């Protein structure tokens, strides 16, 4: 999880098409009147219909193909080419992938697969290489027999990368020789030709591309984000080695927005046990209930089902689903099948083992998934992803295939290893009792809200703005700072919710204890969305939730406790980019009747280096608490949308974020101690 700086000032509102306000449903003509239904517009003719040739459409509308032109889109170029290499690996023809970000900003991706075909394509009249790199929806993934299983369903990957690169070079080792071709912005600048004197005893493809600076907002890659993706791919493709090398001498620290200089960074990933290793990684520091993950591996027709699961003593569910190595973050039929099978198999076993009495109700899905870490991976010939971003699997038959495979194997494991089965059922029964207590507490909270007319918390100083898009709420540490913030705010758009003391650490608490905590109930009520499975983003009352705590150790702890709550119970709030961290100044410097605000230690040091007279004669004040500032100072430095700087909370790698909260906020002490020892020298001491 990381923070990135949000733009200063307020954002303009746009409609769904991005072109400003809509009319009342009718398109206005030149005379300003609404056109009647069925009336022809003489100005609208076939001459106004554009036909974009080749890859011109990609360059004209890159967001349609890679999602965006920011850093995420930049990373997407790499993913598209690596996905092609992973397809070769899943087909059994590749076991090594090398990814290198060069010092000049170009990227080279090399695999030891079969190599893109170099012979002439019958339909296009071009070589297989040029066809793949210049034609949308061209590839060996559309029933031509090239791949039985593929993640690149849409077949636009390599050609889109080519179109959005200022330069691309492809090298194919095949038939004993090395063949090379170059492109500029999607157009071939040379013919595919065999390199003289280059004989090879291997096969493979190497693509080197330089993203077009005219297309992308940034050309700065995030090493950790890319490494996390490659690690995930290596988990899912057992026996494949992925080596990642970043040869840049410096990179941008996205937290401080300052360049950090270090030697080239390198990481390699290889997992012989595949997703079992993934599940062990997910359960680090959680106290597993059984030593080894339960592995399920089955094939039904052309569909391969692979599942690994392990229970721990934690209260959280961590389940990741994949289809053809594509992370389906919105789940789909494979995840539905897994959950159904898990609930059915555990209830059947509990009945057979007399762990559930005849009079007892069945365990619910929530009960049997508490403390579960699992990875569900399916590989199939014709995946039906919903949307270009492939976030949900839609194949209806996959549900039954996964459900049948998981239920059969899990039932067998529980019968053969009753000690494991008993531990899992006992945990589910404990979860069931706790969930019933939580339900009663939740009903009480909701019933009070209904009886009281849905009244907002009394301590909340609400804003008058009714449009959530224009409204924001500050979660402020302490009544003193809350009072200052109430005086400083813009009452029209800014709401203030003071929090008393440190909220409950939800990582160590069950649901019923969390709902009994007054400050957490207040936050839930103020935001209006509900939480957990009941979270409804359409009911969010403020589209900016800003955590504003003191710049000391206690403030950092309170901020971490709030982040833990949002991550565990309102993760969509983070995914939607609604959560921010305020950046109050650390120092005020008075020199020559002028006040300078310094927000970081680095700013203070730089300012004194540039102004040595101020360092010798300046009046420097360190602000440890927001309450130490006057209302006008707090507004000018921290709350004024036209001047302030906010950190948006983002999750670059959900697995790492989950692991971090488990280690730092969970019950297990050794992982926390190890983290502190590892990072002790990096800490900023508040002394």
C-alpha positions in Angstrom: 0.0 0.0 0.0 1.4 3.4 -0.9 0.4 7.0 -1.1 0.7 9.1 -4.2 0.3 12.9 -4.3 -3.1 14.1 -5.5 -3.3 17.1 -7.8 -3.8 20.4 -6.0 -7.1 22.2 -6.3 -10.5 20.9 -7.0 -11.4 18.7 -9.9 -13.9 19.6 -12.6 -16.9 17.5 -13.1 -17.5 15.6 -16.3 -20.2 13.4 -17.6 -19.8 9.8 -18.7 -18.6 10.8 -22.1 -16.1 13.3 -20.7 -17.4 16.2 -22.7 -19.2 18.3 -20.1 -22.9 18.5 -19.1 -25.6 16.6 -20.7 -28.9 17.9 -22.0 -32.2 16.5 -20.9 -31.9 13.4 -23.1 -32.1 15.1 -26.5 -29.3 16.2 -28.7 -29.5 19.9 -29.5 -29.3 21.0 -33.1 -27.8 24.2 -34.4 -30.8 26.3 -33.5 -30.6 25.1 -29.9 -33.8 23.1 -30.0 -34.1 19.4 -29.2 -34.3 17.3 -32.4 -37.5 15.2 -32.7 -37.3 11.4 -32.6 -36.6 10.0 -36.1 -35.8 13.3 -37.7 -32.8 13.3 -40.0 -29.9 15.6 -39.5 -28.8 16.9 -42.9 -25.4 17.8 -41.5 -24.7 14.2 -40.5 -23.5 12.2 -43.5 -21.1 9.3 -44.2 -18.3 11.8 -44.8 -18.3 12.4 -41.0 -17.6 8.7 -40.3 -13.9 8.1 -39.8 -12.3 4.9 -40.8 -8.9 4.4 -39.0 -6.5 2.2 -40.9 -4.1 -0.3 -39.2 -2.9 0.7 -35.8 -4.0 4.3 -36.2 -7.0 3.6 -33.9 -4.7 2.5 -31.1 -2.7 5.7 -31.2 -5.8 7.8 -31.5 -7.5 6.1 -28.5 -4.9 4.3 -26.5 -7.1 4.2 -23.3 -9.4 1.8 -25.1 -6.7 -0.7 -25.4 -4.5 -0.3 -22.3 -6.8 1.4 -19.9 -5.0 4.6 -19.5 -1.9 6.6 -20.5 -0.5 7.0 -17.0 1.9 4.7 -15.2 -0.7 1.8 -15.2 -0.9 2.0 -19.0 2.9 2.1 -19.2 3.1 -1.0 -17.1 0.4 -2.6 -19.3 2.8 -2.6 -22.3 5.2 -4.9 -20.4 2.4 -7.1 -19.2 1.1 -7.6 -22.7 4.4 -9.0 -24.0 5.1 -11.0 -20.8 1.6 -12.5 -21.1 2.6 -13.8 -24.6 5.6 -15.5 -23.1 3.5 -17.0 -20.3 1.2 -18.4 -23.0 4.2 -20.2 -24.5 5.1 -21.5 -21.0 1.5 -22.8 -20.4 1.8 -24.5 -23.7 4.9 -26.3 -22.5 7.4 -24.6 -24.8 9.1 -22.0 -22.5 10.7 -22.1 -19.0 12.5 -18.8 -18.8 11.5 -15.2 -19.3 13.9 -12.2 -18.9 12.6 -8.7 -18.4 15.1 -5.8 -18.5 14.4 -2.1 -18.1 17.4 -0.5 -19.7 19.1 2.7 -18.6 17.7 4.6 -21.6 14.1 3.7 -20.7 13.6 1.0 -23.3 12.4 -2.5 -22.2 13.6 -5.8 -23.4 11.5 -9.0 -22.9 13.0 -12.3 -24.0 11.7 -15.8 -23.8 13.0 -19.2 -24.9 9.7 -20.3 -26.4 9.2 -21.4 -30.0 9.6 -18.0 -31.5 6.9 -16.1 -33.5 6.5 -17.8 -36.9 8.5 -16.1 -39.6 6.9 -17.7 -42.7 4.4 -15.8 -44.8 0.8 -15.5 -43.6 -1.7 -16.6 -46.2 -4.3 -14.0 -45.5 -2.1 -10.9 -44.9 0.7 -11.7 -47.3 3.1 -10.6 -44.5 5.4 -12.7 -42.3 3.9 -14.1 -39.1 6.0 -11.7 -37.2 4.8 -8.6 -39.0 1.2 -9.9 -38.9 1.3 -10.2 -35.2 2.9 -6.8 -34.7 0.8 -4.8 -37.1 -2.7 -6.4 -37.1 -5.2 -6.2 -34.2 -6.7 -9.5 -33.2 -4.0 -11.5 -34.9 -2.3 -14.3 -33.0 -2.3 -18.0 -32.3 -5.1 -17.8 -29.8 -8.2 -17.8 -31.9 -8.7 -21.5 -32.6 -5.8 -21.8 -35.0 -4.1 -24.5 -32.9 -1.3 -22.3 -31.7 -2.4 -22.4 -28.1 -4.8 -24.7 -26.2 -4.7 -22.3 -23.3 -4.1 -18.5 -23.4 -4.4 -15.5 -21.3 -4.3 -13.2 -24.3 -7.9 -13.6 -25.3 -8.3 -10.4 -27.3 -5.1 -10.8 -29.3 -4.2 -7.1 -29.4 -1.2 -7.2 -27.1 1.9 -7.1 -29.3 0.3 -4.9 -32.0 -0.8 -2.4 -29.4 2.7 -2.3 -27.8 4.1 -1.7 -31.3 1.6 1.1 -32.0 2.4 2.9 -28.8 6.2 2.6 -29.0 8.4 5.2 -30.6 10.6 2.3 -31.6 10.3 -1.5 -31.4 12.8 -4.2 -32.4 11.8 -7.8 -32.6 14.3 -10.7 -32.8 13.2 -14.3 -33.4 15.5 -17.2 -33.0 14.2 -20.0 -35.2 15.3 -22.6 -37.7 19.0 -22.2 -36.7 19.1 -18.4 -37.3 18.3 -15.1 -35.8 15.8 -12.9 -37.6 15.3 -9.1 -36.9 12.9 -6.4 -37.8 12.4 -2.8 -36.6 9.3 -0.5 -36.3 8.6 3.1 -35.5 5.2 3.9 -34.0 3.7 0.7 -35.4 5.1 1.1 -38.9 7.8 -1.3 -40.2 11.1 0.5 -41.0 12.9 -2.6 -42.2 12.0 -6.0 -43.5 12.2 -9.1 -41.4 15.7 -10.4 -42.3 18.1 -13.1 -41.1 21.0 -11.6 -39.3 24.2 -12.6 -41.1 26.6 -14.7 -39.1 24.1 -15.4 -36.3 23.5 -19.1 -36.1 21.5 -20.3 -33.1 21.0 -23.6 -31.4 18.0 -22.3 -29.5 14.5 -20.8 -30.2 12.8 -17.8 -28.7 11.5 -14.2 -29.1 13.0 -11.0 -27.9 11.1 -7.7 -28.1 12.7 -4.4 -27.2 10.5 -1.3 -27.2 10.6 2.3 -26.1 7.2 3.8 -25.1 6.2 6.8 -27.0 6.6 10.0 -24.9 4.0 11.7 -27.0 1.4 9.1 -25.8 2.3 8.5 -22.1 2.0 11.0 -19.3 5.0 9.4 -17.6 7.8 7.1 -18.7 8.8 6.2 -15.1 8.3 2.5 -14.2 7.6 1.3 -10.7 10.0 -1.6 -9.9 8.0 -3.0 -7.0 4.7 -3.0 -8.9 6.2 -4.9 -11.8 8.1 -7.3 -9.6 4.9 -8.1 -7.7 3.2 -9.0 -11.0 6.1 -11.2 -12.1 6.1 -13.0 -8.8 2.4 -13.7 -9.2 3.0 -15.1 -12.7 5.8 -17.4 -11.4 3.5 -18.7 -8.7 0.8 -19.6 -11.3 3.1 -21.1 -13.9 5.0 -23.8 -12.0 8.6 -24.4 -13.1 9.0 -21.1 -15.0 11.8 -18.7 -14.1 11.2 -15.0 -14.5 14.2 -12.7 -14.1 13.6 -9.0 -13.7 16.5 -6.4 -14.0 16.2 -2.7 -13.7 19.3 -1.0 -15.1 18.3 2.6 -14.3 20.6 4.3 -11.9 17.8 6.2 -10.2 14.1 5.9 -9.7 11.3 8.1 -8.4 10.1 7.4 -4.9 6.3 7.8 -5.3 5.8 8.4 -1.6 8.1 11.5 -1.3 8.1 12.3 -5.0 11.9 12.6 -4.7 14.5 10.8 -6.8 16.2 7.9 -5.0 19.6 6.8 -6.3 20.9 3.3 -6.0 22.5 0.5 -7.9 20.4 -1.4 -10.5 17.7 -3.6 -8.9 17.2 -7.2 -9.7 14.7 -9.9 -8.7 14.2 -13.5 -9.9 11.2 -15.7 -9.3 10.9 -19.5 -9.5 8.4 -21.7 -7.6 8.6 -25.4 -8.1 5.5 -25.9 -5.9 3.5 -23.3 -7.7 0.4 -22.0 -6.0 1.2 -24.0 -2.8 4.1 -21.7 -2.3 1.7 -18.8 -3.0 -0.6 -19.9 -0.2 2.3 -20.4 2.2 3.4 -16.8 1.4 -0.2 -15.5 2.1 -0.2 -17.3 5.5 3.2 -16.0 6.7 2.8 -15.0 10.3 -0.8 -16.1 10.7 -0.3 -19.4 12.5 -1.6 -22.0 10.0 -4.0 -24.6 11.5 -2.3 -27.4 9.3 1.3 -27.5 8.2 0.8 -28.0 4.4 -1.8 -26.5 2.0 -4.4 -28.8 0.7 -3.7 -29.1 -3.0 -6.4 -29.9 -5.6 -5.4 -30.6 -9.2 -7.9 -32.0 -11.7 -8.7 -31.8 -15.4 -12.1 -32.1 -16.9 -12.0 -32.0 -20.7 -10.0 -29.0 -21.8 -10.3 -27.3 -18.4 -7.6 -27.6 -15.8 -8.5 -26.8 -12.2 -5.8 -26.1 -9.6 -6.6 -25.0 -6.1 -4.5 -24.6 -3.0 -6.0 -23.8 0.4 -4.8 -23.5 4.0 -6.5 -22.3 7.2 -4.9 -20.1 9.8 -5.9 -18.6 13.2 -6.7 -15.2 11.6 -10.2 -13.7 11.2 -9.7 -12.7 7.6 -10.4 -14.4 4.3 -7.7 -14.1 1.6 -8.7 -15.8 -1.7 -7.3 -15.0 -5.1 -8.7 -16.3 -8.4 -7.1 -16.6 -11.8 -8.1 -17.7 -15.2 -5.3 -18.5 -17.6 -2.9 -16.7 -15.3 -5.0 -13.5 -15.5 -6.0 -12.2 -12.1 -9.8 -12.0 -12.0 -10.1 -9.5 -9.3 -13.9 -9.5 -9.6 -14.1 -13.3 -9.4 -16.4 -15.1 -11.7 -17.8 -18.6 -12.3 -14.6 -20.4 -11.0 -14.7 -18.6 -7.7 -18.4 -19.2 -7.3 -17.8 -22.9 -7.9 -15.0 -23.0 -5.4 -17.0 -21.3 -2.6 -20.0 -23.5 -3.2 -17.9 -26.7 -3.0 -16.1 -25.5 0.1 -19.3 -24.8 2.0 -20.9 -28.1 0.9 -17.9 -30.3 1.5 -17.2 -29.0 5.0 -20.9 -29.2 6.1 -21.1 -32.8 4.7 -17.9 -33.7 6.6 -19.1 -32.1 9.8 -22.3 -34.1 9.7 -20.6 -37.4 9.0 -18.1 -36.8 11.8 -20.9 -35.8 14.2 -19.3 -32.4 14.7 -22.6 -30.8 13.8 -25.7 -32.1 15.6 -28.9 -32.9 13.8 -30.5 -29.9 15.3 -27.6 -27.5 14.4 -28.0 -25.3 11.3 -25.5 -25.7 8.5 -22.3 -23.6 8.6 -22.6 -20.6 6.3 -20.1 -19.6 3.6 -18.8 -16.8 5.8 -18.2 -19.3 8.6 -16.2 -21.7 6.6 -14.1 -19.0 4.9 -12.9 -17.3 8.1 -9.1 -17.7 8.3 -8.9 -19.2 4.8 -6.1 -18.4 2.4 -6.6 -19.9 -1.0 -5.6 -19.6 -4.7 -8.1 -20.8 -7.4 -6.6 -21.1 -10.8 -8.3 -22.5 -13.9 -6.9 -22.9 -17.4 -9.3 -23.3 -20.3 -9.3 -23.2 -24.0 -12.0 -20.5 -24.6 -12.2 -18.1 -21.6 -15.0 -15.6 -21.7 -13.7 -12.6 -19.8 -16.1 -9.8 -19.0 -14.7 -6.5 -20.2 -11.4 -5.6 -21.9 -9.6 -5.6 -18.6 -10.5 -9.3 -17.9 -11.5 -8.8 -14.3 -14.3 -11.4 -14.2 -14.6 -14.9 -15.7 -18.0 -15.5 -17.3 -17.9 -19.2 -18.6 -21.0 -20.7 -16.9 -19.8 -24.3 -17.3 -16.6 -23.6 -15.3 -18.7 -23.3 -12.1 -19.8 -26.9 -12.2 -16.4 -28.2 -13.1 -14.6 -26.4 -10.3 -17.3 -27.3 -7.8 -17.2 -31.0 -8.7 -13.4 -31.1 -8.6 -13.0 -29.3 -5.3 -15.8 -31.1 -3.5 -14.5 -34.5 -4.4 -10.9 -33.9 -3.5 -11.6 -31.9 -0.3 -14.0 -34.5 1.0 -11.3 -37.1 0.4 -8.6 -35.2 2.2 -10.8 -34.5 5.2 -11.7 -38.2 5.5 -8.1 -39.3 5.2 -6.8 -36.6 7.7 -9.5 -36.2 10.3 -7.3 -34.1 12.6 -7.2 -31.4 9.9 -10.9 -31.7 9.3 -11.6 -31.3 13.1 -9.5 -28.1 13.4 -11.2 -26.5 10.4 -14.7 -27.4 11.6 -13.9 -26.2 15.1 -12.7 -22.8 13.8 -15.8 -22.6 11.6 -18.1 -23.3 14.6 -16.3 -20.6 16.6 -16.7 -18.2 13.6 -20.4 -19.1 13.5 -21.0 -18.3 17.1 -19.1 -15.0 16.8 -21.0 -14.1 13.6 -24.3 -14.6 15.3 -23.2 -12.2 18.1 -22.0 -9.8 15.4 -25.4 -10.1 13.6 -27.2 -9.1 16.7 -24.9 -6.2 17.2 -25.3 -5.1 13.6 -29.0 -5.3 13.8 -29.0 -3.2 16.9 -26.9 -0.6 15.2 -29.1 -0.6 12.1 -32.3 -0.6 14.1 -31.2 2.4 16.2 -30.4 4.2 12.9 -33.9 3.5 11.6 -35.7 4.4 14.9 -33.8 7.6 15.2 -34.5 8.6 11.6 -31.0 7.7 10.3 -29.5 10.5 12.4 -25.8 11.2 11.8 -23.4 11.1 14.8 -23.6 14.1 17.1 -19.9 14.8 17.0 -20.0 15.1 13.2 -19.8 18.6 11.9 -21.4 18.0 8.5 -21.1 20.1 5.4 -24.1 21.7 3.5 -23.1 20.3 0.1 -25.5 17.5 -0.9 -23.4 16.3 -3.9 -21.0 13.6 -2.7 -18.6 14.4 -5.6 -18.1 17.9 -4.1 -18.0 16.9 -0.4 -15.1 15.7 1.7 -14.7 14.6 5.3 -11.7 14.9 7.6 -11.2 12.2 10.2 -9.3 14.2 12.8 -7.3 13.0 15.8 -8.7 14.4 19.0 -11.3 16.9 20.1 -8.7 19.8 20.3 -7.6 19.4 16.7 -11.2 18.7 15.7 -12.2 22.1 17.2 -9.5 23.9 15.2 -10.5 22.1 12.0 -14.2 23.0 12.5 -13.2 26.6 12.8 -10.9 26.4 9.8 -13.0 24.5 7.3 -15.2 25.5 4.4 -18.6 24.7 5.9 -20.1 24.2 2.4 -17.9 21.3 1.3 -15.9 20.1 4.3 -17.2 17.9 7.1 -15.2 17.2 10.3 -15.4 14.1 12.4 -13.2 14.2 15.5 -12.0 10.8 16.8 -11.3 10.3 20.5 -8.0 8.4 21.2 -6.9 5.3 19.3 -9.5 3.2 17.6 -9.7 -0.5 17.9 -7.1 -2.7 16.1 -9.6 -4.6 13.9 -6.8 -7.1 12.9 -7.0 -8.6 16.3 -10.7 -8.3 16.9 -13.8 -10.2 15.8 -16.7 -8.5 14.1 -18.9 -8.2 17.2 -16.1 -6.5 19.2 -15.5 -4.1 16.3 -19.2 -3.2 16.1 -19.2 -2.5 19.9 -16.5 0.1 19.4 -18.1 3.6 19.4 -15.5 5.4 17.2 -15.7 2.7 14.5 -19.5 2.7 14.5 -19.4 6.5 14.2 -17.1 6.3 11.1 -19.4 3.7 9.5 -22.5 5.8 10.1 -20.9 9.0 8.9 -19.8 7.5 5.6 -23.1 5.8 5.0 -21.9 2.9 2.8 -22.1 0.0 5.3 -19.0 -2.3 5.4 -17.8 -5.7 4.4 -20.1 -7.6 2.0 -22.8 -4.9 2.6 -20.6 -2.1 1.3 -22.5 0.0 -1.2 -20.3 2.7 -2.9 -23.4 4.5 -4.3 -24.3 5.5 -0.7 -20.9 7.1 0.1 -21.7 10.6 1.4 -18.3 12.1 0.7 -16.0 11.3 -2.3 -12.9 12.3 -0.4 -12.2 10.8 3.0 -9.1 12.5 4.5 -7.2 11.1 7.5 -5.7 14.1 9.4 -3.5 13.1 12.4 -0.7 14.7 14.3 2.9 14.5 13.0 4.1 12.3 15.9 4.3 8.6 16.8 0.8 8.6 18.2 -0.6 10.2 15.1 1.2 7.7 12.9 -0.3 4.9 15.0 -3.8 6.2 14.8 -3.4 6.6 11.0 -2.2 3.0 10.8 -5.2 1.8 12.8 -7.6 3.7 10.5 -5.9 2.3 7.4 -6.2 -1.2 8.9 -9.9 -0.7 9.3 -10.5 0.6 5.8 -8.3 -2.1 4.2 -10.2 -4.9 6.0 -13.7 -3.7 5.9 -13.9 -1.0 3.1 -11.3 -2.0 0.5 -13.4 -0.7 -2.4 -13.0 2.8 -0.8 -9.3 2.5 -1.5 -9.7 0.9 -4.9 -12.0 3.8 -6.0 -9.3 6.3 -5.0 -11.5 7.9 -2.2 -9.1 7.7 0.7 -6.4 10.4 1.3 -3.9 11.4 4.0 -3.5 15.1 4.9 0.0 16.6 4.9 0.2 19.2 7.6 3.6 21.0 7.9 6.3 19.8 10.3 7.8 23.3 10.8 7.1 27.0 10.5 10.1 29.2 10.0 9.8 32.9 10.9 12.5 35.0 9.3 12.4 38.7 8.3 8.7 39.0 9.0 7.9 36.1 6.7 6.6 32.7 7.6 7.8 29.7 5.5 6.0 26.3 6.0 8.2 23.2 5.8 6.5 19.9 5.3 9.4 17.4 5.5 12.8 17.1 7.1 14.3 17.2 3.6 12.6 20.5 2.9 14.0 21.9 6.2 17.5 20.8 5.3 17.3 22.1 1.7 15.9 25.4 2.9 18.7 26.0 5.4 21.3 25.0 2.8 19.9 27.6 0.4 19.3 30.2 3.1 22.2 30.0 5.6 21.3 33.3 7.2 17.9 31.9 8.1 19.5 28.8 9.6 21.6 31.0 11.9 18.9 33.6 12.8 15.5 31.8 12.0 12.7 31.2 14.5 11.9 27.5 13.8 8.8 25.9 15.4 8.1 22.1 15.3 4.4 21.2 15.1 3.7 17.9 16.8 0.0 18.5 17.1 -2.7 19.9 14.8 -4.1 21.7 17.8 -1.0 23.8 18.1 -2.0 25.7 14.9 -4.5 28.5 14.6 -7.5 27.9 12.4 -6.2 30.2 9.7 -2.8 28.4 9.7 -4.5 25.0 9.5 -6.6 26.2 6.6 -3.7 27.8 4.7 -1.3 24.8 5.0 -3.5 21.7 5.2 -7.2 22.2 4.3 -7.4 24.8 1.5 -8.0 22.8 -1.7 -6.2 25.4 -3.8 -2.9 25.1 -1.7 -2.8 21.8 0.2 -1.1 18.6 -0.8 -2.8 15.2 -0.2 -1.5 11.7 -0.4 -3.9 9.3 -2.1 -3.9 5.9 -0.6 -3.3 3.2 -3.3 -2.6 -0.5 -3.3 0.1 -1.5 -5.7 0.2 -5.2 -4.6 -2.8 -6.6 -2.7 -0.7 -9.6 -1.5 2.0 -7.4 -0.1 -0.5 -5.1 1.6 -2.3 -8.0 3.1 1.0 -9.5 4.4 2.1 -6.2 5.8 -1.1 -5.6 7.8 -0.9 -9.2 9.1 2.7 -8.8 10.2 2.4 -5.4 11.8 -1.1 -5.5 13.2 -1.8 -9.2 13.8 -1.4 -11.4 16.9 1.9 -13.0 16.0 4.8 -11.2 17.6 7.9 -12.7 15.8 7.0 -11.3 12.3 6.5 -7.9 13.8 9.8 -8.1 15.7 11.6 -9.2 12.6 10.1 -6.3 10.6 11.2 -3.7 13.2 14.7 -5.1 13.3 15.0 -5.1 9.6 13.8 -1.5 9.2 15.1 0.0 12.5 17.7 2.2 10.8 15.1 3.6 8.4 12.8 4.9 11.1 12.3 8.5 11.8 12.5 8.9 15.6 10.2 11.4 17.3 12.5 12.6 20.1 
